[in-house]
């Protein structure tokens, strides 16, 4: 029980630390456009994740928003921590639009 509580506390601290990031805060405060998000996906992501986001070099992104939080998805896109995924630096609005698209896959 203590280990579970410690894990939860650490996760909570990390989450609030990430929310304090100005870029993430701005992305989360905006409204996204699914069609613009689709265009952004086709230009930047489809080569690896497939035109229909069903996977290729990168994994399928269908239902990705059920597996990962919005903050986690933002961090993945901007950090590229999972090679061979490159880092991207989308504007806040572009990132919000991309999230809207991913949440509707």
FIPADREN-210300 format. One record per residue: residue number from 1; x, y, z of N, C-alpha, C in turn; chain. Coordinates in pm, 1 decimal, decimal comma. Layout:
% residues N
+------+----------+----------+----------+----------+----------+----------+----------+----------+----------+-------+
! resi !       nu !       nv !       nw !      cau !      cav !      caw !       cu !       cv !       cw ! chain !
+------+----------+----------+----------+----------+----------+----------+----------+----------+----------+-------+
!  NUM !        X !        Y !        Z !        X !        Y !        Z !        X !        Y !        Z !     A !
...
+------+----------+----------+----------+----------+----------+----------+----------+----------+----------+-------+
//
This chain:
% residues 105
+------+----------+----------+----------+----------+----------+----------+----------+----------+----------+-------+
! resi !       nu !       nv !       nw !      cau !      cav !      caw !       cu !       cv !       cw ! chain !
+------+----------+----------+----------+----------+----------+----------+----------+----------+----------+-------+
!    1 !     81,9 !   -119,4 !      0,0 !      0,0 !      0,0 !      0,0 !     86,4 !    126,0 !      0,0 !     A !
!    2 !    194,6 !    123,9 !     77,9 !    283,9 !    238,6 !     85,4 !    349,6 !    265,0 !    -49,4 !     A !
!    3 !    390,2 !    158,9 !   -117,8 !    453,1 !    174,9 !   -249,5 !    355,1 !    235,5 !   -349,1 !     A !
!    4 !    230,8 !    194,0 !   -342,9 !    128,2 !    247,9 !   -432,1 !    105,3 !    395,9 !   -404,6 !     A !
!    5 !     98,6 !    432,4 !   -278,3 !     79,7 !    572,1 !   -240,4 !    198,6 !    656,4 !   -285,1 !     A !
!    6 !    318,7 !    605,1 !   -267,5 !    438,7 !    676,1 !   -310,7 !    439,1 !    693,9 !   -462,0 !     A !
!    7 !    405,3 !    590,5 !   -535,7 !    399,0 !    598,2 !   -681,5 !    296,9 !    702,2 !   -725,2 !     A !
!    8 !    180,5 !    701,6 !   -662,6 !     75,5 !    798,2 !   -695,1 !    122,0 !    940,4 !   -665,6 !     A !
!    9 !    186,9 !    960,8 !   -552,5 !    235,3 !   1093,2 !   -514,0 !    338,4 !   1144,2 !   -613,6 !     A !
!   10 !    430,9 !   1059,3 !   -652,4 !    532,5 !   1098,0 !   -750,6 !    467,1 !   1133,4 !   -883,1 !     A !
!   11 !    372,9 !   1052,6 !   -926,9 !    302,9 !   1079,6 !  -1053,0 !    228,7 !   1212,4 !  -1046,5 !     A !
!   12 !    166,6 !   1240,5 !   -933,8 !     92,7 !   1365,3 !   -916,6 !    186,2 !   1485,9 !   -920,3 !     A !
!   13 !    298,5 !   1477,3 !   -853,3 !    397,1 !   1585,9 !   -854,0 !    448,8 !   1609,2 !   -995,6 !     A !
!   14 !    481,9 !   1502,5 !  -1066,1 !    530,1 !   1516,1 !  -1203,7 !    423,7 !   1577,6 !  -1294,0 !     A !
!   15 !    299,4 !   1536,6 !  -1276,6 !    190,3 !   1590,6 !  -1357,8 !    177,0 !   1741,2 !  -1335,7 !     A !
!   16 !    172,8 !   1784,2 !  -1209,7 !    157,6 !   1926,9 !  -1182,5 !    280,1 !   2005,7 !  -1225,8 !     A !
!   17 !    397,1 !   1945,5 !  -1220,3 !    517,4 !   2011,6 !  -1271,1 !    504,0 !   2035,1 !  -1421,1 !     A !
!   18 !    454,1 !   1935,3 !  -1494,4 !    436,7 !   1949,7 !  -1638,3 !    331,0 !   2054,3 !  -1670,2 !     A !
!   19 !    224,5 !   2059,6 !  -1593,6 !    118,6 !   2157,4 !  -1616,6 !    171,3 !   2298,4 !  -1594,2 !     A !
!   20 !    275,7 !   2313,6 !  -1514,5 !    331,8 !   2446,6 !  -1491,9 !    412,8 !   2494,5 !  -1612,5 !     A !
!   21 !    441,6 !   2405,8 !  -1706,5 !    512,5 !   2443,8 !  -1828,6 !    422,4 !   2537,2 !  -1910,2 !     A !
!   22 !    470,3 !   2658,2 !  -1944,6 !    385,3 !   2755,1 !  -2015,2 !    333,1 !   2704,1 !  -2149,8 !     A !
!   23 !    414,9 !   2630,1 !  -2223,3 !    371,4 !   2577,0 !  -2353,2 !    255,5 !   2479,1 !  -2333,4 !     A !
!   24 !    270,3 !   2386,5 !  -2240,2 !    165,2 !   2287,8 !  -2214,9 !     38,7 !   2356,9 !  -2165,5 !     A !
!   25 !     53,7 !   2453,0 !  -2075,2 !    -62,8 !   2526,6 !  -2025,4 !   -137,0 !   2594,9 !  -2139,5 !     A !
!   26 !    -61,5 !   2656,9 !  -2230,9 !   -126,0 !   2724,8 !  -2343,2 !   -196,6 !   2625,0 !  -2434,6 !     A !
!   27 !   -129,3 !   2514,1 !  -2467,4 !   -191,1 !   2412,0 !  -2553,1 !   -322,2 !   2364,2 !  -2491,7 !     A !
!   28 !   -321,5 !   2336,8 !  -2363,0 !   -440,5 !   2284,4 !  -2296,0 !   -552,2 !   2387,8 !  -2283,1 !     A !
!   29 !   -518,8 !   2516,0 !  -2298,5 !   -620,3 !   2620,8 !  -2284,7 !   -691,3 !   2652,6 !  -2416,1 !     A !
!   30 !   -638,9 !   2603,4 !  -2528,0 !   -693,9 !   2636,2 !  -2659,6 !   -795,4 !   2532,7 !  -2706,1 !     A !
!   31 !   -878,2 !   2572,9 !  -2801,4 !   -971,4 !   2480,3 !  -2866,7 !   -909,1 !   2433,7 !  -2996,7 !     A !
!   32 !   -921,0 !   2304,8 !  -3024,1 !   -859,5 !   2248,1 !  -3143,5 !   -955,5 !   2233,3 !  -3259,5 !     A !
!   33 !   -897,6 !   2228,3 !  -3377,9 !   -971,4 !   2208,3 !  -3502,6 !   -928,5 !   2072,6 !  -3558,8 !     A !
!   34 !  -1021,3 !   1977,8 !  -3563,3 !   -989,5 !   1841,0 !  -3605,8 !   -937,0 !   1837,7 !  -3749,2 !     A !
!   35 !   -997,0 !   1914,7 !  -3838,3 !   -953,2 !   1912,4 !  -3978,8 !   -812,6 !   1968,7 !  -3994,3 !     A !
!   36 !   -781,8 !   2077,1 !  -3923,4 !   -644,2 !   2129,5 !  -3925,9 !   -549,4 !   2026,5 !  -3864,9 !     A !
!   37 !   -594,4 !   1960,8 !  -3758,6 !   -513,1 !   1856,9 !  -3696,0 !   -484,2 !   1743,4 !  -3791,4 !     A !
!   38 !   -583,0 !   1707,4 !  -3873,2 !   -563,0 !   1603,2 !  -3974,0 !   -458,4 !   1646,3 !  -4075,8 !     A !
!   39 !   -465,6 !   1771,9 !  -4118,6 !   -366,2 !   1823,5 !  -4213,6 !   -226,1 !   1820,3 !  -4153,0 !     A !
!   40 !   -214,5 !   1861,9 !  -4027,8 !    -85,1 !   1861,0 !  -3958,6 !    -33,4 !   1717,9 !  -3947,8 !     A !
!   41 !   -123,1 !   1625,3 !  -3915,2 !    -85,2 !   1484,3 !  -3905,7 !    -33,6 !   1433,3 !  -4039,9 !     A !
!   42 !   -105,5 !   1461,6 !  -4147,4 !    -65,3 !   1412,7 !  -4280,0 !     71,9 !   1465,9 !  -4319,7 !     A !
!   43 !    100,3 !   1590,3 !  -4286,6 !    228,0 !   1652,5 !  -4323,8 !    343,0 !   1600,7 !  -4237,9 !     A !
!   44 !    320,3 !   1584,8 !  -4108,1 !    430,0 !   1556,5 !  -4015,1 !    437,4 !   1414,6 !  -3960,2 !     A !
!   45 !    326,4 !   1342,8 !  -3960,1 !    321,1 !   1216,8 !  -3885,9 !    290,9 !   1093,9 !  -3971,3 !     A !
!   46 !    218,7 !   1114,3 !  -4082,1 !    168,0 !   1000,9 !  -4160,6 !    278,1 !    914,7 !  -4220,8 !     A !
!   47 !    393,2 !    972,7 !  -4248,3 !    502,1 !    894,4 !  -4307,4 !    536,9 !    775,2 !  -4218,2 !     A !
!   48 !    537,6 !    796,7 !  -4087,6 !    572,5 !    688,3 !  -3995,0 !    451,3 !    618,1 !  -3934,3 !     A !
!   49 !    344,1 !    692,2 !  -3910,4 !    227,9 !    633,9 !  -3842,8 !    119,4 !    589,1 !  -3939,6 !     A !
!   50 !    140,1 !    609,4 !  -4069,1 !     43,2 !    568,4 !  -4169,9 !    -58,9 !    677,2 !  -4198,8 !     A !
!   51 !   -104,7 !    681,0 !  -4322,4 !   -200,4 !    783,2 !  -4365,2 !   -326,5 !    779,3 !  -4280,3 !     A !
!   52 !   -366,8 !    659,5 !  -4239,9 !   -486,9 !    645,1 !  -4156,6 !   -451,3 !    623,9 !  -4009,2 !     A !
!   53 !   -326,3 !    654,1 !  -3973,5 !   -276,9 !    642,1 !  -3835,3 !   -282,6 !    499,4 !  -3783,5 !     A !
!   54 !   -277,0 !    402,2 !  -3876,6 !   -287,5 !    262,0 !  -3835,7 !   -151,9 !    194,2 !  -3816,5 !     A !
!   55 !    -46,4 !    272,0 !  -3817,8 !     86,5 !    218,9 !  -3789,6 !    165,0 !    184,0 !  -3912,9 !     A !
!   56 !    293,1 !    200,3 !  -3904,1 !    389,0 !    166,2 !  -4009,0 !    522,0 !    152,9 !  -3936,8 !     A !
!   57 !    610,4 !    250,0 !  -3953,6 !    734,0 !    252,5 !  -3874,7 !    697,9 !    281,8 !  -3729,1 !     A !
!   58 !    608,7 !    378,9 !  -3711,3 !    558,6 !    413,0 !  -3578,2 !    433,7 !    331,8 !  -3547,6 !     A !
!   59 !    392,3 !    329,7 !  -3422,6 !    275,1 !    250,1 !  -3384,6 !    143,6 !    310,4 !  -3434,3 !     A !
!   60 !     41,2 !    228,1 !  -3432,3 !    -93,7 !    276,4 !  -3460,6 !   -130,7 !    379,9 !  -3354,4 !     A !
!   61 !   -198,9 !    483,3 !  -3398,1 !   -242,2 !    586,3 !  -3304,4 !   -393,0 !    583,9 !  -3280,6 !     A !
!   62 !   -458,3 !    480,0 !  -3330,9 !   -601,2 !    466,8 !  -3304,1 !   -622,0 !    448,9 !  -3154,0 !     A !
!   63 !   -711,6 !    525,6 !  -3099,6 !   -745,5 !    522,9 !  -2956,5 !   -627,8 !    560,9 !  -2866,7 !     A !
!   64 !   -529,8 !    632,9 !  -2921,5 !   -412,9 !    670,6 !  -2842,3 !   -452,1 !    758,2 !  -2723,5 !     A !
!   65 !   -557,2 !    837,9 !  -2738,4 !   -597,5 !    925,2 !  -2627,6 !   -657,7 !    846,3 !  -2511,5 !     A !
!   66 !   -690,3 !    721,0 !  -2533,7 !   -737,8 !    635,1 !  -2424,4 !   -619,2 !    572,7 !  -2349,7 !     A !
!   67 !   -502,9 !    570,0 !  -2415,8 !   -383,1 !    510,4 !  -2355,7 !   -289,3 !    614,3 !  -2295,6 !     A !
!   68 !   -295,3 !    736,4 !  -2347,5 !   -202,9 !    840,9 !  -2302,9 !   -279,4 !    969,2 !  -2273,9 !     A !
!   69 !   -233,7 !   1042,4 !  -2175,2 !   -296,4 !   1170,6 !  -2141,6 !   -256,9 !   1276,1 !  -2245,3 !     A !
!   70 !   -328,1 !   1386,6 !  -2244,5 !   -294,7 !   1497,0 !  -2335,1 !   -152,3 !   1546,3 !  -2306,7 !     A !
!   71 !   -116,7 !   1559,2 !  -2179,4 !     17,2 !   1605,2 !  -2142,5 !    122,2 !   1507,2 !  -2193,7 !     A !
!   72 !     96,7 !   1379,5 !  -2179,8 !    189,3 !   1277,4 !  -2227,9 !    206,0 !   1284,5 !  -2379,9 !     A !
!   73 !     96,2 !   1305,3 !  -2451,0 !    103,9 !   1317,2 !  -2597,3 !    182,5 !   1441,3 !  -2638,3 !     A !
!   74 !    159,0 !   1552,2 !  -2570,2 !    234,3 !   1674,6 !  -2599,8 !    382,7 !   1649,3 !  -2578,8 !     A !
!   75 !    417,5 !   1591,3 !  -2464,8 !    558,7 !   1563,9 !  -2435,5 !    620,7 !   1471,4 !  -2539,3 !     A !
!   76 !    547,3 !   1371,0 !  -2583,4 !    598,9 !   1278,1 !  -2684,1 !    629,9 !   1351,2 !  -2814,3 !     A !
!   77 !    539,0 !   1436,8 !  -2856,6 !    557,6 !   1508,5 !  -2983,3 !    676,1 !   1604,1 !  -2975,8 !     A !
!   78 !    685,3 !   1681,3 !  -2869,6 !    790,7 !   1782,8 !  -2864,6 !    926,4 !   1727,6 !  -2822,1 !     A !
!   79 !    929,0 !   1612,5 !  -2755,3 !   1057,8 !   1559,3 !  -2708,6 !   1117,4 !   1454,8 !  -2801,0 !     A !
!   80 !   1032,0 !   1378,8 !  -2868,7 !   1082,9 !   1270,1 !  -2951,3 !   1160,0 !   1167,9 !  -2869,9 !     A !
!   81 !   1119,1 !   1144,9 !  -2745,5 !   1194,2 !   1056,5 !  -2655,6 !   1194,7 !    910,4 !  -2697,8 !     A !
!   82 !   1108,9 !    874,2 !  -2790,0 !   1104,6 !    735,7 !  -2834,1 !   1159,0 !    726,6 !  -2975,8 !     A !
!   83 !   1290,8 !    704,9 !  -2989,7 !   1347,1 !    694,9 !  -3125,0 !   1278,5 !    584,1 !  -3202,4 !     A !
!   84 !   1259,4 !    598,0 !  -3328,5 !   1316,2 !    700,1 !  -3416,6 !   1230,0 !    824,1 !  -3432,8 !     A !
!   85 !   1134,2 !    847,0 !  -3342,6 !   1049,4 !    965,0 !  -3356,8 !   1131,1 !   1091,7 !  -3336,5 !     A !
!   86 !   1123,4 !   1182,2 !  -3435,1 !   1197,3 !   1308,4 !  -3420,6 !   1123,5 !   1405,1 !  -3329,2 !     A !
!   87 !   1193,8 !   1507,3 !  -3285,3 !   1131,5 !   1615,1 !  -3209,1 !   1056,3 !   1704,9 !  -3306,4 !     A !
!   88 !    940,9 !   1750,9 !  -3265,5 !    866,6 !   1851,3 !  -3340,7 !    844,5 !   1969,6 !  -3248,2 !     A !
!   89 !    837,0 !   2087,4 !  -3303,7 !    809,5 !   2206,8 !  -3225,0 !    690,0 !   2280,9 !  -3284,2 !     A !
!   90 !    571,9 !   2219,5 !  -3279,1 !    454,4 !   2286,3 !  -3335,0 !    414,7 !   2407,6 !  -3250,7 !     A !
!   91 !    348,9 !   2502,7 !  -3315,4 !    293,0 !   2613,9 !  -3238,8 !    190,3 !   2556,6 !  -3141,5 !     A !
!   92 !    153,3 !   2635,0 !  -3044,6 !     53,2 !   2589,3 !  -2947,4 !    -77,1 !   2552,6 !  -3017,2 !     A !
!   93 !   -119,4 !   2635,3 !  -3112,7 !   -244,7 !   2606,6 !  -3182,8 !   -232,2 !   2479,8 !  -3266,7 !     A !
!   94 !   -118,7 !   2462,5 !  -3335,7 !    -99,4 !   2340,6 !  -3415,3 !   -102,2 !   2215,9 !  -3326,8 !     A !
!   95 !    -40,7 !   2225,0 !  -3209,5 !    -39,6 !   2110,2 !  -3118,1 !   -180,7 !   2080,6 !  -3069,4 !     A !
!   96 !   -257,7 !   2184,7 !  -3038,5 !   -396,2 !   2166,1 !  -2994,6 !   -478,8 !   2101,9 !  -3105,0 !     A !
!   97 !   -458,6 !   2147,2 !  -3228,7 !   -531,4 !   2089,7 !  -3341,9 !   -493,9 !   1942,9 !  -3361,1 !     A !
!   98 !   -364,7 !   1911,9 !  -3349,1 !   -319,3 !   1773,6 !  -3361,9 !   -380,5 !   1686,2 !  -3252,0 !     A !
!   99 !   -383,7 !   1736,0 !  -3129,5 !   -446,5 !   1661,1 !  -3019,9 !   -593,6 !   1633,6 !  -3050,0 !     A !
!  100 !   -663,1 !   1732,5 !  -3102,8 !   -805,3 !   1713,7 !  -3136,1 !   -822,3 !   1603,4 !  -3239,0 !     A !
!  101 !   -733,8 !   1601,5 !  -3337,2 !   -739,4 !   1495,9 !  -3438,7 !   -712,4 !   1359,5 !  -3374,8 !     A !
!  102 !   -606,6 !   1350,1 !  -3295,2 !   -570,5 !   1222,4 !  -3233,0 !   -680,9 !   1171,8 !  -3140,6 !     A !
!  103 !   -748,8 !   1261,9 !  -3072,8 !   -856,0 !   1222,1 !  -2981,6 !   -979,1 !   1171,0 !  -3055,9 !     A !
!  104 !   -983,4 !   1193,2 !  -3185,2 !  -1098,5 !   1148,0 !  -3264,2 !  -1065,8 !   1030,0 !  -3353,9 !     A !
!  105 !   -950,6 !    968,5 !  -3334,6 !   -915,7 !    850,2 !  -3414,3 !   -988,3 !    728,8 !  -3359,6 !     A !
+------+----------+----------+----------+----------+----------+----------+----------+----------+----------+-------+
//
